[in-house]
Each structure stands twice: as structure tokens, then as C-alpha cells.
Amino acid sequence: ATEGMNEAGLCVSAQSFNYQRDASYQTKTGGDEPVVLGQGVVTFLLRSAETVADAVKLMKSVRVIDDPEFSATLGRAHWAIQDAGGGFAVIEYVDGELQCHSSDDNPSVAAVG
């Protein structure tokens, strides 16, 4: 899935992140966290989270990795997430590091949603 909304009203949308030269997911090695392929993040979050806070916590608990064939064809993504309570975040990986820009940390981010 590239976008959707679950029963709790959490919306997740994968957005192209190809313009970002340093866009890269994590490596498969280096941790004991469960692994999620980049193209599986939307489905993972819609099945597992109810709020933006849940989604951010979940993303911090997994290792998001590349599928080289998928990324070579369609590139990498970052994700816009919004919940029924108005929470909003953009989650992305730059140089393999999770970056989270949320309305909790910066209320002006909510204006993007």
C-alpha cells in the first residue's frame, strides 16, 4: 500500500523521497530490532498504530531496510502520518538515521498536513 486510513483514523501516506541525495534506509545488520522493508511501512503502521505517537514509537522499534530491486525502480519514500486527534508527523531516513518531524515537537509542522 502507498497510503490508507485505519479504523482508528490514522492516515499514512508514502511520499517520494528521491530528490533527497542522502535518503537511505537502515542496513539489515546492526541490531536485534524486527525488520520492515521500506515499501511495507504503510501497511505495518496501519495495522499496528492508532495515533501518530504510536507510529513514531513503532518506527523507533524496527529497522527499516531497502529492497534493492524495489528502490531501483521506484526509489525511496518518507511518510506523512496524521491521526484523528490532529497529530501530524513526517518520518524519513537520512543517511540511515530516523528523522521525525512532528506537530508535538514543532506545532508549525501541523500546517503541512
C-alpha positions, -999 to +999 in steps of 0.1 A: +000+000+000+011+036-006-015+052+016-045+045+037-065+050+068-073+025+095-102+021+119-087+044+144-085+072+119-047+070+114-037+081+079-003+071+064+009+082+030+042+072+014+057+102-005+086+102-029+119+110-013+141+106-044+151+142-045+170+139-012+205+128-021+211+114+014+179+094+015+188+059+027+172+034+050+190+014+076+212-016+069+199-051+076+227-058+101+235-039+132+206-045+156+181-070+170+151-050+160+124-065+138+130-057+101+104-039+079+110-033+042+106+003+031+077-005+009+059-022+038+059+007+062+024+020+053+008-014+059+029-020+091+018+013+106-019+010+096-021-025+111-002-016+143-007+020+153-037+042+163-020+075+168+009+095+155+027+089+188+021+051+184+035+053+148+066+072+159+073+047+188+069+018+164+092+033+138+118+037+166+115+000+175+121-015+140+148-015+114+136-002+080+157-016+052+159-014+014+146-039-011+172-031-038+150-041-067+121-020-054+142+010-047+160+009-080+126+010-098+105+033-076+130+049-052+127+055-015+099+071+005+092+092+035+059+090+053+033+116+062+012+104+092-019+121+107-043+109+133-079+116+142-068+139+170-049+162+147-014+149+154+009+150+124+044+138+116+067+132+087+091+103+092+121+098+069+156+083+069+186+104+060+220+086+059+203+056+076+191+077+106+155+081+115+143+117+113+109+126+128+093+160+123+061+161+143+034+185+155+044+175+190+079+188+185+071+217+163+035+229+160+042+246+127+047+211+111+009+206+115+003+233+090+018+210+063-010+185+069 
